[in-house]
């Protein structure tokens, strides 16, 4: 969190308690929440914070490179404070989003280079399926 304070100072941005709380919440969860989910989880402790503040803060955190935005095929985006390149898996039933940990798909960059003239900088990889909880419900 010290790095966040320094980063905000370097960019001449104010690290408000609300901005700090949003980042801290994202660092504390692996649930890949939407802006609305973040708002719902923080509004009890920050009753004057608006959904607009959440969206503006998320935009700032993305621009600073400390949060990534995930487009998992819903009408809104999800957010992740784990900015390392890693794949995600999305439940087609309940919408849950999880990290696929300890899997290395970086070879896909080299594979994709065989089929394009692009210089590939990064990739986002999504898998879709049914989570264990939804599998149990359907049995």
N, CA, C and O atoms as a GROMACS GRO file, in nm:
protein
  556
    1UNK      N    1   0.082  -0.119   0.000
    1UNK     CA    2   0.000   0.000   0.000
    1UNK      C    3   0.087   0.126   0.000
    1UNK      O    4   0.043   0.232  -0.045
    2UNK      N    5   0.212   0.114   0.051
    2UNK     CA    6   0.304   0.228   0.045
    2UNK      C    7   0.332   0.266  -0.099
    2UNK      O    8   0.343   0.384  -0.132
    3UNK      N    9   0.344   0.164  -0.184
    3UNK     CA   10   0.369   0.190  -0.326
    3UNK      C   11   0.255   0.271  -0.387
    3UNK      O   12   0.279   0.356  -0.472
    4UNK      N   13   0.133   0.244  -0.345
    4UNK     CA   14   0.017   0.318  -0.396
    4UNK      C   15   0.028   0.465  -0.357
    4UNK      O   16   0.003   0.553  -0.439
    5UNK      N   17   0.066   0.492  -0.234
    5UNK     CA   18   0.083   0.630  -0.188
    5UNK      C   19   0.189   0.700  -0.271
    5UNK      O   20   0.169   0.813  -0.315
    6UNK      N   21   0.302   0.635  -0.293
    6UNK     CA   22   0.409   0.693  -0.373
    6UNK      C   23   0.366   0.715  -0.517
    6UNK      O   24   0.396   0.818  -0.577
    7UNK      N   25   0.294   0.619  -0.572
    7UNK     CA   26   0.247   0.629  -0.710
    7UNK      C   27   0.153   0.748  -0.726
    7UNK      O   28   0.163   0.823  -0.823
    8UNK      N   29   0.062   0.764  -0.633
    8UNK     CA   30  -0.030   0.877  -0.639
    8UNK      C   31   0.046   1.010  -0.628
    8UNK      O   32   0.014   1.105  -0.698
    9UNK      N   33   0.147   1.015  -0.540
    9UNK     CA   34   0.227   1.138  -0.526
    9UNK      C   35   0.302   1.168  -0.655
    9UNK      O   36   0.307   1.283  -0.700
   10UNK      N   37   0.362   1.064  -0.715
   10UNK     CA   38   0.436   1.082  -0.841
   10UNK      C   39   0.348   1.141  -0.950
   10UNK      O   40   0.394   1.221  -1.032
   11UNK      N   41   0.223   1.101  -0.952
   11UNK     CA   42   0.129   1.144  -1.057
   11UNK      C   43   0.051   1.269  -1.015
   11UNK      O   44  -0.041   1.312  -1.085
   12UNK      N   45   0.089   1.327  -0.900
   12UNK     CA   46   0.020   1.446  -0.846
   12UNK      C   47  -0.130   1.422  -0.828
   12UNK      O   48  -0.211   1.509  -0.859
   13UNK      N   49  -0.164   1.304  -0.779
   13UNK     CA   50  -0.303   1.269  -0.751
   13UNK      C   51  -0.323   1.259  -0.601
   13UNK      O   52  -0.230   1.226  -0.527
   14UNK      N   53  -0.442   1.287  -0.559
   14UNK     CA   54  -0.474   1.279  -0.417
   14UNK      C   55  -0.524   1.138  -0.385
   14UNK      O   56  -0.616   1.087  -0.450
   15UNK      N   57  -0.464   1.076  -0.285
   15UNK     CA   58  -0.508   0.944  -0.241
   15UNK      C   59  -0.610   0.963  -0.129
   15UNK      O   60  -0.575   0.971  -0.011
   16UNK      N   61  -0.735   0.970  -0.169
   16UNK     CA   62  -0.844   0.991  -0.073
   16UNK      C   63  -0.873   0.861   0.002
   16UNK      O   64  -0.835   0.754  -0.043
   17UNK      N   65  -0.941   0.871   0.116
   17UNK     CA   66  -0.980   0.749   0.187
   17UNK      C   67  -1.065   0.656   0.100
   17UNK      O   68  -1.054   0.534   0.111
   18UNK      N   69  -1.150   0.712   0.015
   18UNK     CA   70  -1.235   0.631  -0.073
   18UNK      C   71  -1.151   0.556  -0.176
   18UNK      O   72  -1.172   0.437  -0.200
   19UNK      N   73  -1.056   0.626  -0.237
   19UNK     CA   74  -0.968   0.561  -0.336
   19UNK      C   75  -0.888   0.448  -0.269
   19UNK      O   76  -0.875   0.339  -0.324
   20UNK      N   77  -0.837   0.478  -0.153
   20UNK     CA   78  -0.761   0.378  -0.079
   20UNK      C   79  -0.848   0.257  -0.046
   20UNK      O   80  -0.805   0.143  -0.061
   21UNK      N   81  -0.971   0.282  -0.001
   21UNK     CA   82  -1.062   0.173   0.036
   21UNK      C   83  -1.096   0.085  -0.084
   21UNK      O   84  -1.104  -0.037  -0.072
   22UNK      N   85  -1.116   0.146  -0.199
   22UNK     CA   86  -1.147   0.069  -0.320
   22UNK      C   87  -1.030  -0.020  -0.358
   22UNK      O   88  -1.049  -0.138  -0.388
   23UNK      N   89  -0.910   0.036  -0.356
   23UNK     CA   90  -0.792  -0.044  -0.390
   23UNK      C   91  -0.769  -0.154  -0.287
   23UNK      O   92  -0.741  -0.269  -0.322
   24UNK      N   93  -0.781  -0.119  -0.160
   24UNK     CA   94  -0.763  -0.217  -0.053
   24UNK      C   95  -0.863  -0.332  -0.067
   24UNK      O   96  -0.829  -0.448  -0.049
   25UNK      N   97  -0.988  -0.297  -0.099
   25UNK     CA   98  -1.090  -0.401  -0.119
   25UNK      C   99  -1.051  -0.493  -0.234
   25UNK      O  100  -1.060  -0.616  -0.222
   26UNK      N  101  -1.007  -0.436  -0.345
   26UNK     CA  102  -0.968  -0.518  -0.460
   26UNK      C  103  -0.849  -0.607  -0.427
   26UNK      O  104  -0.842  -0.721  -0.473
   27UNK      N  105  -0.754  -0.556  -0.348
   27UNK     CA  106  -0.638  -0.636  -0.308
   27UNK      C  107  -0.678  -0.750  -0.215
   27UNK      O  108  -0.609  -0.851  -0.208
   28UNK      N  109  -0.789  -0.734  -0.145
   28UNK     CA  110  -0.828  -0.832  -0.043
   28UNK      C  111  -0.918  -0.943  -0.096
   28UNK      O  112  -0.950  -1.036  -0.023
   29UNK      N  113  -0.960  -0.934  -0.222
   29UNK     CA  114  -1.055  -1.030  -0.274
   29UNK      C  115  -1.006  -1.094  -0.403
   29UNK      O  116  -0.932  -1.033  -0.480
   30UNK      N  117  -1.049  -1.216  -0.425
   30UNK     CA  118  -1.022  -1.284  -0.552
   30UNK      C  119  -1.152  -1.302  -0.630
   30UNK      O  120  -1.157  -1.379  -0.725
   31UNK      N  121  -1.257  -1.230  -0.589
   31UNK     CA  122  -1.389  -1.250  -0.651
   31UNK      C  123  -1.409  -1.172  -0.781
   31UNK      O  124  -1.510  -1.189  -0.848
   32UNK      N  125  -1.312  -1.087  -0.817
   32UNK     CA  126  -1.321  -1.010  -0.941
   32UNK      C  127  -1.454  -0.934  -0.948
   32UNK      O  128  -1.535  -0.958  -1.037
   33UNK      N  129  -1.474  -0.841  -0.854
   33UNK     CA  130  -1.603  -0.773  -0.845
   33UNK      C  131  -1.625  -0.671  -0.956
   33UNK      O  132  -1.531  -0.620  -1.016
   34UNK      N  133  -1.751  -0.643  -0.982
   34UNK     CA  134  -1.790  -0.532  -1.069
   34UNK      C  135  -1.789  -0.404  -0.985
   34UNK      O  136  -1.774  -0.411  -0.863
   35UNK      N  137  -1.804  -0.289  -1.050
   35UNK     CA  138  -1.811  -0.163  -0.975
   35UNK      C  139  -1.928  -0.164  -0.878
   35UNK      O  140  -1.917  -0.114  -0.766
   36UNK      N  141  -2.039  -0.221  -0.921
   36UNK     CA  142  -2.157  -0.226  -0.835
   36UNK      C  143  -2.132  -0.314  -0.712
   36UNK      O  144  -2.177  -0.281  -0.603
   37UNK      N  145  -2.061  -0.424  -0.731
   37UNK     CA  146  -2.028  -0.512  -0.618
   37UNK      C  147  -1.936  -0.439  -0.519
   37UNK      O  148  -1.953  -0.452  -0.398
   38UNK      N  149  -1.840  -0.365  -0.571
   38UNK     CA  150  -1.750  -0.288  -0.485
   38UNK      C  151  -1.831  -0.187  -0.406
   38UNK      O  152  -1.814  -0.174  -0.284
   39UNK      N  153  -1.918  -0.116  -0.474
   39UNK     CA  154  -2.003  -0.016  -0.409
   39UNK      C  155  -2.086  -0.080  -0.298
   39UNK      O  156  -2.092  -0.028  -0.187
   40UNK      N  157  -2.150  -0.192  -0.327
   40UNK     CA  158  -2.232  -0.261  -0.227
   40UNK      C  159  -2.151  -0.302  -0.104
   40UNK      O  160  -2.201  -0.298   0.008
   41UNK      N  161  -2.025  -0.342  -0.126
   41UNK     CA  162  -1.941  -0.386  -0.014
   41UNK      C  163  -1.883  -0.272   0.068
   41UNK      O  164  -1.850  -0.290   0.184
   42UNK      N  165  -1.871  -0.154   0.008
   42UNK     CA  166  -1.808  -0.042   0.078
   42UNK      C  167  -1.906   0.063   0.130
   42UNK      O  168  -1.868   0.147   0.212
   43UNK      N  169  -2.030   0.061   0.084
   43UNK     CA  170  -2.122   0.171   0.118
   43UNK      C  171  -2.153   0.180   0.267
   43UNK      O  172  -2.181   0.290   0.316
   44UNK      N  173  -2.148   0.072   0.341
   44UNK     CA  174  -2.173   0.078   0.486
   44UNK      C  175  -2.066   0.160   0.556
   44UNK      O  176  -2.097   0.237   0.648
   45UNK      N  177  -1.941   0.145   0.515
   45UNK     CA  178  -1.831   0.219   0.577
   45UNK      C  179  -1.809   0.357   0.515
   45UNK      O  180  -1.747   0.444   0.576
   46UNK      N  181  -1.859   0.376   0.393
   46UNK     CA  182  -1.844   0.503   0.321
   46UNK      C  183  -1.979   0.544   0.265
   46UNK      O  184  -1.999   0.539   0.143
   47UNK      N  185  -2.073   0.584   0.350
   47UNK     CA  186  -2.210   0.610   0.305
   47UNK      C  187  -2.222   0.728   0.208
   47UNK      O  188  -2.321   0.735   0.134
   48UNK      N  189  -2.126   0.818   0.206
   48UNK     CA  190  -2.135   0.931   0.114
   48UNK      C  191  -2.068   0.903  -0.021
   48UNK      O  192  -2.074   0.985  -0.112
   49UNK      N  193  -2.003   0.786  -0.033
   49UNK     CA  194  -1.935   0.752  -0.158
   49UNK      C  195  -2.039   0.710  -0.262
   49UNK      O  196  -2.128   0.629  -0.233
   50UNK      N  197  -2.027   0.764  -0.381
   50UNK     CA  198  -2.122   0.733  -0.487
   50UNK      C  199  -2.066   0.628  -0.581
   50UNK      O  200  -1.946   0.599  -0.581
   51UNK      N  201  -2.154   0.571  -0.660
   51UNK     CA  202  -2.112   0.476  -0.762
   51UNK      C  203  -2.021   0.546  -0.864
   51UNK      O  204  -1.929   0.484  -0.919
   52UNK      N  205  -2.047   0.673  -0.891
   52UNK     CA  206  -1.962   0.750  -0.982
   52UNK      C  207  -1.819   0.757  -0.930
   52UNK      O  208  -1.724   0.750  -1.008
   53UNK      N  209  -1.803   0.771  -0.798
   53UNK     CA  210  -1.669   0.773  -0.738
   53UNK      C  211  -1.599   0.640  -0.761
   53UNK      O  212  -1.479   0.637  -0.789
   54UNK      N  213  -1.674   0.531  -0.749
   54UNK     CA  214  -1.616   0.398  -0.774
   54UNK      C  215  -1.564   0.391  -0.917
   54UNK      O  216  -1.450   0.352  -0.940
   55UNK      N  217  -1.648   0.430  -1.013
   55UNK     CA  218  -1.608   0.423  -1.154
   55UNK      C  219  -1.487   0.513  -1.183
   55UNK      O  220  -1.395   0.471  -1.253
   56UNK      N  221  -1.486   0.634  -1.131
   56UNK     CA  222  -1.374   0.726  -1.154
   56UNK      C  223  -1.246   0.672  -1.092
   56UNK      O  224  -1.139   0.681  -1.152
   57UNK      N  225  -1.258   0.617  -0.972
   57UNK     CA  226  -1.140   0.560  -0.905
   57UNK      C  227  -1.088   0.440  -0.980
   57UNK      O  228  -0.966   0.425  -0.997
   58UNK      N  229  -1.176   0.353  -1.026
   58UNK     CA  230  -1.133   0.237  -1.103
   58UNK      C  231  -1.058   0.280  -1.229
   58UNK      O  232  -0.956   0.221  -1.265
   59UNK      N  233  -1.110   0.381  -1.296
   59UNK     CA  234  -1.044   0.434  -1.417
   59UNK      C  235  -0.903   0.482  -1.383
   59UNK      O  236  -0.809   0.454  -1.457
   60UNK      N  237  -0.890   0.554  -1.273
   60UNK     CA  238  -0.760   0.603  -1.229
   60UNK      C  239  -0.666   0.488  -1.196
   60UNK      O  240  -0.550   0.488  -1.238
   61UNK      N  241  -0.715   0.389  -1.122
   61UNK     CA  242  -0.632   0.274  -1.083
   61UNK      C  243  -0.587   0.194  -1.205
   61UNK      O  244  -0.476   0.141  -1.207
   62UNK      N  245  -0.672   0.185  -1.305
   62UNK     CA  246  -0.635   0.116  -1.430
   62UNK      C  247  -0.526   0.196  -1.501
   62UNK      O  248  -0.426   0.139  -1.546
   63UNK      N  249  -0.544   0.327  -1.511
   63UNK     CA  250  -0.444   0.412  -1.576
   63UNK      C  251  -0.309   0.406  -1.505
   63UNK      O  252  -0.205   0.416  -1.570
   64UNK      N  253  -0.311   0.388  -1.374
   64UNK     CA  254  -0.188   0.377  -1.296
   64UNK      C  255  -0.126   0.237  -1.307
   64UNK      O  256  -0.011   0.216  -1.267
   65UNK      N  257  -0.201   0.142  -1.361
   65UNK     CA  258  -0.149   0.007  -1.381
   65UNK      C  259  -0.154  -0.082  -1.258
   65UNK      O  260  -0.084  -0.183  -1.252
   66UNK      N  261  -0.236  -0.046  -1.159
   66UNK     CA  262  -0.244  -0.126  -1.037
   66UNK      C  263  -0.370  -0.211  -1.031
   66UNK      O  264  -0.388  -0.290  -0.938
   67UNK      N  265  -0.458  -0.195  -1.130
   67UNK     CA  266  -0.580  -0.273  -1.142
   67UNK      C  267  -0.601  -0.302  -1.289
   67UNK      O  268  -0.569  -0.220  -1.375
   68UNK      N  269  -0.655  -0.420  -1.319
   68UNK     CA  270  -0.692  -0.451  -1.457
   68UNK      C  271  -0.843  -0.467  -1.467
   68UNK      O  272  -0.911  -0.502  -1.371
   69UNK      N  273  -0.892  -0.440  -1.587
   69UNK     CA  274  -1.034  -0.450  -1.615
   69UNK      C  275  -1.056  -0.577  -1.696
   69UNK      O  276  -0.985  -0.603  -1.793
   70UNK      N  277  -1.154  -0.656  -1.656
   70UNK     CA  278  -1.186  -0.781  -1.724
   70UNK      C  279  -1.320  -0.769  -1.794
   70UNK      O  280  -1.419  -0.725  -1.735
   71UNK      N  281  -1.322  -0.807  -1.919
   71UNK     CA  282  -1.447  -0.813  -1.993
   71UNK      C  283  -1.483  -0.960  -2.008
   71UNK      O  284  -1.433  -1.029  -2.097
   72UNK      N  285  -1.568  -1.008  -1.919
   72UNK     CA  286  -1.600  -1.151  -1.915
   72UNK      C  287  -1.729  -1.183  -1.989
   72UNK      O  288  -1.785  -1.292  -1.972
   73UNK      N  289  -1.777  -1.089  -2.070
   73UNK     CA  290  -1.896  -1.116  -2.150
   73UNK      C  291  -2.026  -1.076  -2.085
   73UNK      O  292  -2.133  -1.115  -2.130
   74UNK      N  293  -2.018  -0.998  -1.978
   74UNK     CA  294  -2.138  -0.948  -1.913
   74UNK      C  295  -2.165  -0.807  -1.964
   74UNK      O  296  -2.093  -0.757  -2.051
   75UNK      N  297  -2.267  -0.745  -1.912
   75UNK     CA  298  -2.298  -0.608  -1.949
   75UNK      C  299  -2.208  -0.507  -1.878
   75UNK      O  300  -2.212  -0.388  -1.909
   76UNK      N  301  -2.128  -0.553  -1.784
   76UNK     CA  302  -2.035  -0.465  -1.714
   76UNK      C  303  -1.900  -0.533  -1.701
   76UNK      O  304  -1.884  -0.650  -1.736
   77UNK      N  305  -1.804  -0.459  -1.651
   77UNK     CA  306  -1.669  -0.511  -1.636
   77UNK      C  307  -1.646  -0.559  -1.494
   77UNK      O  308  -1.716  -0.521  -1.401
   78UNK      N  309  -1.546  -0.644  -1.480
   78UNK     CA  310  -1.499  -0.689  -1.349
   78UNK      C  311  -1.359  -0.633  -1.331
   78UNK      O  312  -1.294  -0.592  -1.428
   79UNK      N  313  -1.312  -0.631  -1.206
   79UNK     CA  314  -1.183  -0.569  -1.175
   79UNK      C  315  -1.097  -0.661  -1.090
   79UNK      O  316  -1.147  -0.738  -1.008
   80UNK      N  317  -0.966  -0.651  -1.113
   80UNK     CA  318  -0.871  -0.741  -1.048
   80UNK      C  319  -0.747  -0.660  -1.012
   80UNK      O  320  -0.691  -0.592  -1.097
   81UNK      N  321  -0.704  -0.668  -0.886
   81UNK     CA  322  -0.581  -0.601  -0.843
   81UNK      C  323  -0.458  -0.687  -0.867
   81UNK      O  324  -0.346  -0.643  -0.845
   82UNK      N  325  -0.478  -0.809  -0.912
   82UNK     CA  326  -0.366  -0.894  -0.952
   82UNK      C  327  -0.335  -0.861  -1.098
   82UNK      O  328  -0.401  -0.910  -1.189
   83UNK      N  329  -0.234  -0.778  -1.118
   83UNK     CA  330  -0.204  -0.729  -1.253
   83UNK      C  331  -0.106  -0.818  -1.328
   83UNK      O  332  -0.071  -0.788  -1.442
   84UNK      N  333  -0.062  -0.926  -1.266
   84UNK     CA  334   0.024  -1.019  -1.339
   84UNK      C  335  -0.061  -1.088  -1.446
   84UNK      O  336  -0.182  -1.106  -1.431
   85UNK      N  337   0.005  -1.126  -1.554
   85UNK     CA  338  -0.068  -1.191  -1.662
   85UNK      C  339  -0.110  -1.331  -1.617
   85UNK      O  340  -0.026  -1.417  -1.589
   86UNK      N  341  -0.242  -1.352  -1.610
   86UNK     CA  342  -0.294  -1.482  -1.566
   86UNK      C  343  -0.431  -1.504  -1.628
   86UNK      O  344  -0.505  -1.408  -1.652
   87UNK      N  345  -0.466  -1.630  -1.655
   87UNK     CA  346  -0.596  -1.660  -1.715
   87UNK      C  347  -0.708  -1.661  -1.611
   87UNK      O  348  -0.684  -1.677  -1.491
   88UNK      N  349  -0.829  -1.645  -1.660
   88UNK     CA  350  -0.949  -1.647  -1.575
   88UNK      C  351  -1.046  -1.752  -1.629
   88UNK      O  352  -1.046  -1.784  -1.747
   89UNK      N  353  -1.129  -1.802  -1.538
   89UNK     CA  354  -1.235  -1.894  -1.577
   89UNK      C  355  -1.367  -1.840  -1.522
   89UNK      O  356  -1.375  -1.799  -1.407
   90UNK      N  357  -1.469  -1.842  -1.607
   90UNK     CA  358  -1.597  -1.781  -1.576
   90UNK      C  359  -1.706  -1.887  -1.578
   90UNK      O  360  -1.714  -1.967  -1.671
   91UNK      N  361  -1.789  -1.889  -1.473
   91UNK     CA  362  -1.901  -1.984  -1.467
   91UNK      C  363  -2.014  -1.931  -1.554
   91UNK      O  364  -2.060  -1.818  -1.536
   92UNK      N  365  -2.058  -2.012  -1.647
   92UNK     CA  366  -2.166  -1.975  -1.738
   92UNK      C  367  -2.302  -1.975  -1.668
   92UNK      O  368  -2.401  -1.925  -1.723
   93UNK      N  369  -2.308  -2.033  -1.549
   93UNK     CA  370  -2.434  -2.039  -1.476
   93UNK      C  371  -2.451  -1.922  -1.380
   93UNK      O  372  -2.552  -1.851  -1.386
   94UNK      N  373  -2.355  -1.902  -1.291
   94UNK     CA  374  -2.369  -1.799  -1.187
   94UNK      C  375  -2.286  -1.674  -1.212
   94UNK      O  376  -2.306  -1.573  -1.145
   95UNK      N  377  -2.193  -1.679  -1.307
   95UNK     CA  378  -2.111  -1.563  -1.338
   95UNK      C  379  -1.986  -1.548  -1.255
   95UNK      O  380  -1.912  -1.450  -1.270
   96UNK      N  381  -1.960  -1.643  -1.167
   96UNK     CA  382  -1.840  -1.639  -1.083
   96UNK      C  383  -1.715  -1.633  -1.172
   96UNK      O  384  -1.710  -1.698  -1.277
   97UNK      N  385  -1.615  -1.554  -1.130
   97UNK     CA  386  -1.490  -1.542  -1.204
   97UNK      C  387  -1.376  -1.582  -1.109
   97UNK      O  388  -1.365  -1.528  -0.999
   98UNK      N  389  -1.294  -1.675  -1.153
   98UNK     CA  390  -1.180  -1.721  -1.074
   98UNK      C  391  -1.052  -1.710  -1.156
   98UNK      O  392  -1.054  -1.712  -1.279
   99UNK      N  393  -0.940  -1.698  -1.084
   99UNK     CA  394  -0.810  -1.706  -1.147
   99UNK      C  395  -0.779  -1.854  -1.172
   99UNK      O  396  -0.819  -1.941  -1.095
  100UNK      N  397  -0.708  -1.880  -1.279
  100UNK     CA  398  -0.647  -2.012  -1.297
  100UNK      C  399  -0.503  -1.994  -1.255
  100UNK      O  400  -0.422  -1.932  -1.325
  101UNK      N  401  -0.471  -2.048  -1.139
  101UNK     CA  402  -0.340  -2.022  -1.081
  101UNK      C  403  -0.239  -2.129  -1.123
  101UNK      O  404  -0.274  -2.244  -1.150
  102UNK      N  405  -0.113  -2.085  -1.128
  102UNK     CA  406   0.001  -2.172  -1.157
  102UNK      C  407  -0.003  -2.232  -1.297
  102UNK      O  408   0.062  -2.334  -1.323
  103UNK      N  409  -0.077  -2.172  -1.387
  103UNK     CA  410  -0.079  -2.217  -1.526
  103UNK      C  411  -0.008  -2.112  -1.610
  103UNK      O  412  -0.033  -1.992  -1.595
  104UNK      N  413   0.079  -2.155  -1.697
  104UNK     CA  414   0.155  -2.063  -1.781
  104UNK      C  415   0.111  -2.079  -1.926
  104UNK      O  416   0.138  -2.180  -1.990
  105UNK      N  417   0.043  -1.977  -1.976
  105UNK     CA  418  -0.003  -1.977  -2.114
  105UNK      C  419   0.073  -1.875  -2.198
  105UNK      O  420   0.028  -1.838  -2.306
  106UNK      N  421   0.189  -1.830  -2.150
  106UNK     CA  422   0.266  -1.730  -2.224
  106UNK      C  423   0.314  -1.782  -2.359
  106UNK      O  424   0.346  -1.702  -2.447
  107UNK      N  425   0.320  -1.913  -2.377
  107UNK     CA  426   0.359  -1.969  -2.506
  107UNK      C  427   0.260  -1.927  -2.615
  107UNK      O  428   0.293  -1.932  -2.734
  108UNK      N  429   0.140  -1.888  -2.575
  108UNK     CA  430   0.039  -1.848  -2.673
  108UNK      C  431   0.080  -1.723  -2.750
  108UNK      O  432   0.043  -1.706  -2.866
  109UNK      N  433   0.158  -1.634  -2.687
  109UNK     CA  434   0.208  -1.517  -2.759
  109UNK      C  435   0.292  -1.560  -2.878
  109UNK      O  436   0.273  -1.509  -2.989
  110UNK      N  437   0.384  -1.653  -2.856
  110UNK     CA  438   0.469  -1.701  -2.966
  110UNK      C  439   0.387  -1.775  -3.071
  110UNK      O  440   0.412  -1.762  -3.191
  111UNK      N  441   0.289  -1.850  -3.026
  111UNK     CA  442   0.203  -1.922  -3.120
  111UNK      C  443   0.123  -1.824  -3.206
  111UNK      O  444   0.111  -1.843  -3.327
  112UNK      N  445   0.070  -1.721  -3.145
  112UNK     CA  446  -0.009  -1.622  -3.219
  112UNK      C  447   0.077  -1.545  -3.318
  112UNK      O  448   0.029  -1.508  -3.426
  113UNK      N  449   0.203  -1.521  -3.284
  113UNK     CA  450   0.294  -1.448  -3.374
  113UNK      C  451   0.310  -1.518  -3.508
  113UNK      O  452   0.339  -1.454  -3.609
  114UNK      N  453   0.290  -1.649  -3.510
  114UNK     CA  454   0.302  -1.726  -3.635
  114UNK      C  455   0.193  -1.689  -3.734
  114UNK      O  456   0.206  -1.716  -3.854
  115UNK      N  457   0.084  -1.630  -3.686
  115UNK     CA  458  -0.033  -1.607  -3.770
  115UNK      C  459  -0.065  -1.459  -3.792
  115UNK      O  460  -0.170  -1.426  -3.847
  116UNK      N  461   0.026  -1.371  -3.750
  116UNK     CA  462  -0.002  -1.228  -3.765
  116UNK      C  463   0.129  -1.150  -3.778
  116UNK      O  464   0.236  -1.200  -3.743
  117UNK      N  465   0.118  -1.029  -3.829
  117UNK     CA  466   0.234  -0.939  -3.836
  117UNK      C  467   0.240  -0.846  -3.716
  117UNK      O  468   0.329  -0.761  -3.707
  118UNK      N  469   0.147  -0.862  -3.623
  118UNK     CA  470   0.144  -0.777  -3.504
  118UNK      C  471   0.263  -0.806  -3.414
  118UNK      O  472   0.313  -0.918  -3.409
  119UNK      N  473   0.308  -0.703  -3.342
  119UNK     CA  474   0.400  -0.722  -3.231
  119UNK      C  475   0.309  -0.740  -3.109
  119UNK      O  476   0.241  -0.647  -3.068
  120UNK      N  477   0.309  -0.857  -3.052
  120UNK     CA  478   0.218  -0.888  -2.942
  120UNK      C  479   0.282  -0.844  -2.811
  120UNK      O  480   0.393  -0.885  -2.778
  121UNK      N  481   0.208  -0.761  -2.737
  121UNK     CA  482   0.256  -0.712  -2.608
  121UNK      C  483   0.200  -0.792  -2.492
  121UNK      O  484   0.270  -0.820  -2.394
  122UNK      N  485   0.074  -0.830  -2.502
  122UNK     CA  486   0.007  -0.897  -2.391
  122UNK      C  487  -0.115  -0.971  -2.443
  122UNK      O  488  -0.152  -0.959  -2.560
  123UNK      N  489  -0.176  -1.048  -2.355
  123UNK     CA  490  -0.302  -1.115  -2.392
  123UNK      C  491  -0.387  -1.132  -2.266
  123UNK      O  492  -0.336  -1.130  -2.154
  124UNK      N  493  -0.515  -1.150  -2.288
  124UNK     CA  494  -0.606  -1.188  -2.179
  124UNK      C  495  -0.672  -1.317  -2.223
  124UNK      O  496  -0.719  -1.329  -2.336
  125UNK      N  497  -0.674  -1.413  -2.135
  125UNK     CA  498  -0.724  -1.544  -2.168
  125UNK      C  499  -0.838  -1.581  -2.074
  125UNK      O  500  -0.823  -1.578  -1.952
  126UNK      N  501  -0.952  -1.616  -2.133
  126UNK     CA  502  -1.070  -1.654  -2.056
  126UNK      C  503  -1.114  -1.794  -2.094
  126UNK      O  504  -1.116  -1.830  -2.212
  127UNK      N  505  -1.150  -1.871  -1.994
  127UNK     CA  506  -1.212  -2.001  -2.013
  127UNK      C  507  -1.352  -1.992  -1.955
  127UNK      O  508  -1.375  -1.916  -1.861
  128UNK      N  509  -1.444  -2.066  -2.010
  128UNK     CA  510  -1.583  -2.064  -1.964
  128UNK      C  511  -1.627  -2.206  -1.933
  128UNK      O  512  -1.592  -2.299  -2.005
  129UNK      N  513  -1.702  -2.223  -1.826
  129UNK     CA  514  -1.750  -2.355  -1.786
  129UNK      C  515  -1.851  -2.340  -1.674
  129UNK      O  516  -1.910  -2.233  -1.656
  130UNK      N  517  -1.871  -2.447  -1.601
  130UNK     CA  518  -1.964  -2.448  -1.488
  130UNK      C  519  -1.883  -2.473  -1.361
  130UNK      O  520  -1.809  -2.571  -1.352
  131UNK      N  521  -1.898  -2.384  -1.263
  131UNK     CA  522  -1.821  -2.394  -1.138
  131UNK      C  523  -1.867  -2.514  -1.056
  131UNK      O  524  -1.976  -2.568  -1.080
  132UNK      N  525  -1.786  -2.557  -0.960
  132UNK     CA  526  -1.823  -2.673  -0.877
  132UNK      C  527  -1.956  -2.658  -0.805
  132UNK      O  528  -2.032  -2.754  -0.795
  133UNK      N  529  -1.986  -2.537  -0.753
  133UNK     CA  530  -2.112  -2.517  -0.682
  133UNK      C  531  -2.232  -2.534  -0.774
  133UNK      O  532  -2.331  -2.597  -0.736
  134UNK      N  533  -2.223  -2.478  -0.893
  134UNK     CA  534  -2.334  -2.491  -0.989
  134UNK      C  535  -2.348  -2.636  -1.039
  134UNK      O  536  -2.458  -2.682  -1.068
  135UNK      N  537  -2.236  -2.706  -1.048
  135UNK     CA  538  -2.241  -2.847  -1.086
  135UNK      C  539  -2.318  -2.925  -0.981
  135UNK      O  540  -2.400  -3.010  -1.015
  136UNK      N  541  -2.291  -2.897  -0.853
  136UNK     CA  542  -2.363  -2.967  -0.744
  136UNK      C  543  -2.510  -2.936  -0.746
  136UNK      O  544  -2.591  -3.025  -0.723
  137UNK      N  545  -2.547  -2.811  -0.774
  137UNK     CA  546  -2.688  -2.771  -0.779
  137UNK      C  547  -2.763  -2.842  -0.889
  137UNK      O  548  -2.882  -2.870  -0.875
  138UNK      N  549  -2.696  -2.871  -0.999
  138UNK     CA  550  -2.766  -2.933  -1.113
  138UNK      C  551  -2.774  -3.086  -1.101
  138UNK      O  552  -2.841  -3.150  -1.181
  139UNK      N  553  -2.707  -3.142  -1.003
  139UNK     CA  554  -2.711  -3.289  -0.986
  139UNK      C  555  -2.840  -3.334  -0.919
  139UNK      O  556  -2.860  -3.453  -0.897
   0.00000   0.00000   0.00000
